[in-house]
């Protein structure tokens, strides 16, 4: 696992008390709110499809 795949905050409570969860890559648990979540990379955006506001 690379450093970029490590979450720094829980997406539910924003606490930093995170630990790897289970055997599957990208699964994390928050020891503060007692929730487990999964991170995954979907893909890259094409700069030609982005619009500026």
C-alpha positions in Angstrom: 0.0 0.0 0.0 1.3 3.4 -0.8 1.1 6.5 1.4 -1.5 8.1 -1.0 -4.0 5.3 -0.2 -4.0 6.0 3.5 -6.9 8.1 4.8 -6.1 10.7 7.3 -9.6 11.3 8.6 -12.7 9.2 9.0 -15.3 10.2 6.3 -18.1 9.9 8.9 -16.8 11.6 12.1 -13.5 13.2 10.9 -11.5 11.6 13.7 -8.0 10.4 13.0 -8.2 7.1 15.0 -8.1 4.8 12.0 -6.8 1.3 11.6 -6.7 -1.2 8.7 -9.8 -3.4 8.7 -9.8 -7.1 7.7 -7.6 -8.7 5.0 -8.8 -6.7 2.0 -6.8 -3.8 0.6 -8.4 -0.4 1.2 -10.6 -1.3 4.1 -10.4 0.8 7.2 -12.1 1.1 10.6 -12.6 4.1 12.8 -12.1 3.4 16.5 -14.0 6.5 17.4 -17.3 6.1 15.7 -16.9 2.3 15.3 -17.6 2.3 11.5 -15.8 0.4 8.8 -15.4 1.8 5.3 -13.6 1.0 2.0 -11.5 3.3 -0.2 -11.1 2.7 -3.8 -9.7 4.4 -6.9 -12.3 4.8 -9.7 -10.1 6.4 -12.4 -8.7 9.6 -13.8 -10.7 12.4 -15.3 -9.9 13.6 -18.8 -9.0 17.3 -18.8 -11.0 17.8 -22.0 -14.2 16.8 -20.3 -13.8 19.3 -17.4 -15.7 22.6 -17.5 -14.6 25.7 -15.7 -17.1 27.8 -13.8 
